[in-house]
Every structure is written in structure tokens, then in C-alpha cells.
Amino acid sequence: MLRDESIDVPSHWNEPADDHAVRCDQVHRRLRRIVKARGALDAQEAAALREAQQLRLWRRYGHNSLLDYMEREMGYTPRAALERLRVAEAIQELPQIGEALAQGELSFSGARELTRVATGETEGEWLDAAADKNIRQVEDLISGHKKGDRPTDPALPRLRKKVLRFEVKPETYALARQVQNILESERGERLDDDAVMAALCRDFLDARASGATRRARSRAAYQVAVTVCEQCKRGWQDGGGITVEMSPGAVERAQCDAERIGSVDGDEITRAKQDIPEPTRRAKLSLSENRGSLRLPSSVNCILI
């Protein structure tokens, strides 16, 4: 049995075909204007970031780096901030990609991918190859190519990147940031995830291959700055331009073998003191090697403030 009931339908369903087509065209043009305006803003932001780098703007506002500034003031994640900076610097050498971004003909995501492979000689070819492609198709186009390749060059399977994802505690995240800062300082350039991971793995394997042991070191392999509140016993770890709160267990591990440099608010300046003197450490490590029983957590030297 059929019931005659009214059904609510979108109003444009009842519009004449010509009116509906006009509205679709209007919304389409509006969206295209938004895309174009967003590209222009991305290009303007890139120019502003380059100027901020020259001015060392972050220092005026109490930040440790431009990346730290971008995270705290602009709301970017660390990865997004790093990519924004990389693209801002890359389009200085790639004016055609920079112009396409400014004119809204290329999205920031597209510029991000093309700047991975394009050079001043090949950027026009890459722009032509990426025309009318969505970002997923552009990523597929880039995959398997290296800087200087042309779009017509065959993609190499060994250049197709794999994805590694880690979920870590805040103190581990701070350590990773600190390690990346050290590596970038040593090499004098920013490193992407691949370069950082490759450096860590090579250093680990090189140390194993060379037979490096804790006994061969006179001090800990690296130092971590930790601040512990004397009243509440909470701890904070500094690393890579950020400060994160540590778990109670991590604070306990830091306290078990630390170099203590005194209170931040104390008036008296005291000499840094190591919990376990180095002669004692060497003697106990030697004993542990002979007996195979005693162990010391000597791979990390925590500077307690």
C-alpha cells in the first residue's frame, strides 16, 4: 500500500536545469579563486619565512629556532614546518615552480613534491608532466626519481621510499630532536627523515663493527639536560629546541647516574659533580666484565639542573 507523504528534498533538485548549472558554475569559480588565493598566500609565506631566517626572528620572541617558532606561533607540526622551510628555500632556485605556486596553478603539496627532484634545468619539464594531475598522481610521478632526473627517465625501484612510523614517549621524542640537531650541526645542512635514520643506523653499525664498548669511553656517549623539581620531583627534559615532561620512571633512570650542576635559583656556584666518579666506574665495569654480574647504566649521562 502506497502512502502519499511529502518528502524533503534539496531545494536545487527542483530548480530548472539552467539555474542549477549557473549555480554550479558560480561555486566552481569561487572554489578556483580560493585555490588560487591559497597558492598566492603559500608563496607569500615562503618569502616571509626566508626573511625570518635572515633576521633570526625567533630569537626576539623567545624561541630556540625558526622551526620552534613555526610550531609554537604558526601551529605547524615539526614535519610540516621542516617541509615549509625546505620548499621556501628551494623555490628560490626554481623560479618557475615558485611562480606557478604564486599564481595558484600549483598547490603547495605539488610544489613540495616537485622540488624534491626538479632543478633549474628540468623544472619546466616537471611542471608540464604534473599538469592536470592530483597530488596522489604527482607523488607517483616523482616516486623512484632523484634530484636532476627528468620525468621521462625510468623510475628506479631502489629510490621508492618506504614508510616507518614510530609512537614514542615525550622524552624519546626530545632525544630524537636533539640527535637530529647534532647531526644537522655537524653536516651544516637540514636533514630529512631518511638522512637522519640512515646516519643513526650507520653510526650504530660502525660502533658495533669497531668493537666499541662502554669500557673504551671515559664519559657517557651523550648528555641529556634534565631539570628536576626538588619539591614535587617532576622532571623535564630539554632536547632539539623543545622541553617535555618526563615520566616518573624516566626521572628515576636519569637520577641513577648523573652529573649534577646544582640549583638554577641557587646563589652559590658549585662545581659539577658526577654521581659515580670515573675511576669507580672503570673499576666496576672491569669487575662486571670479569664476573658477568654487575651492570652500570653508563650509556647516558644526565645533567641534572
Residue pairs with C-beta under 8 A, 6 or more apart in sequence:
12 20
12 23
15 23
35 104
35 107
36 103
36 104
37 104
38 104
38 107
38 108
39 101
39 102
39 103
39 104
39 105
39 106
39 107
39 108
40 102
40 103
40 104
42 101
42 107
42 108
42 111
43 91
43 98
43 101
43 102
44 102
45 84
45 88
46 84
46 87
46 88
46 91
46 98
46 101
47 88
49 66
49 70
49 84
49 85
49 88
50 88
50 89
50 92
51 57
52 58
52 66
52 69
53 66
53 85
56 66
57 66
57 69
58 64
58 65
58 66
58 68
58 69
61 69
61 73
63 69
63 72
63 73
63 241
64 241
64 242
65 241
66 85
67 78
67 81
67 82
67 85
67 241
68 241
68 242
70 76
70 81
70 84
70 85
71 77
71 78
71 81
74 81
76 84
78 177
79 193
82 190
82 192
83 112
85 190
86 112
86 115
86 190
86 192
87 108
87 111
87 112
87 115
90 97
90 115
91 97
91 98
91 101
91 111
91 115
92 98
93 119
93 120
94 114
94 115
94 118
94 119
94 120
94 123
96 123
96 124
96 127
97 106
97 111
97 114
97 115
97 118
97 123
97 126
97 127
98 111
100 106
100 111
100 127
101 107
101 108
101 111
106 114
106 127
106 130
107 135
109 135
109 138
110 130
110 135
110 138
113 130
113 135
113 138
113 139
113 141
113 142
114 123
114 126
114 127
114 130
114 138
114 142
116 142
116 147
117 126
117 142
117 145
117 146
117 147
117 148
117 149
118 126
118 127
118 147
119 147
119 148
122 148
122 149
122 150
125 150
125 151
125 152
126 150
126 151
128 151
129 141
129 151
130 138
130 141
133 141
141 151
143 155
143 159
143 160
143 161
144 154
144 155
144 156
144 157
144 159
144 160
145 151
145 153
145 155
145 156
145 159
146 156
146 159
161 194
164 193
164 197
168 176
169 247
169 250
170 237
170 244
170 245
170 246
171 237
171 244
171 246
171 247
171 250
173 242
173 244
174 237
174 238
174 239
174 240
174 242
174 243
174 244
175 224
175 237
175 239
176 239
176 240
177 239
177 240
177 241
177 242
178 224
178 238
178 239
178 240
179 196
179 200
179 240
180 191
180 196
180 240
181 239
181 240
181 241
183 191
183 195
183 196
183 199
184 190
184 191
191 199
214 285
214 296
214 298
214 299
215 282
215 285
215 286
215 289
217 298
218 278
219 278
219 301
220 298
220 299
220 300
220 301
221 299
221 300
221 301
222 300
222 301
223 259
223 300
223 301
223 302
223 303
224 237
224 238
224 239
224 254
224 300
224 301
224 302
224 303
225 237
225 238
225 239
225 302
225 303
225 305
226 235
226 236
226 237
226 238
226 246
226 251
226 254
226 258
226 302
226 303
226 304
226 305
227 235
227 236
227 237
227 238
227 264
227 304
227 305
228 234
228 235
228 251
228 254
228 255
228 304
228 305
229 235
230 263
233 248
233 251
234 245
234 246
234 251
235 245
235 246
235 250
235 251
235 254
236 243
236 244
236 245
236 246
237 243
237 244
237 245
237 246
237 250
237 254
246 254
253 297
254 300
254 302
254 304
255 302
255 304
256 275
256 297
257 275
257 276
257 296
257 297
257 298
257 300
257 301
257 302
258 274
258 275
258 301
258 302
258 303
258 304
259 272
259 273
259 274
259 275
259 301
259 302
259 303
259 304
260 272
260 273
260 274
260 275
260 303
260 304
261 270
261 272
261 303
261 304
261 305
262 268
262 269
262 270
262 272
262 305
263 305
264 305
272 303
276 284
276 296
276 298
281 296
281 298
284 294
284 296
285 296
285 298
287 294
288 294
288 295
288 296
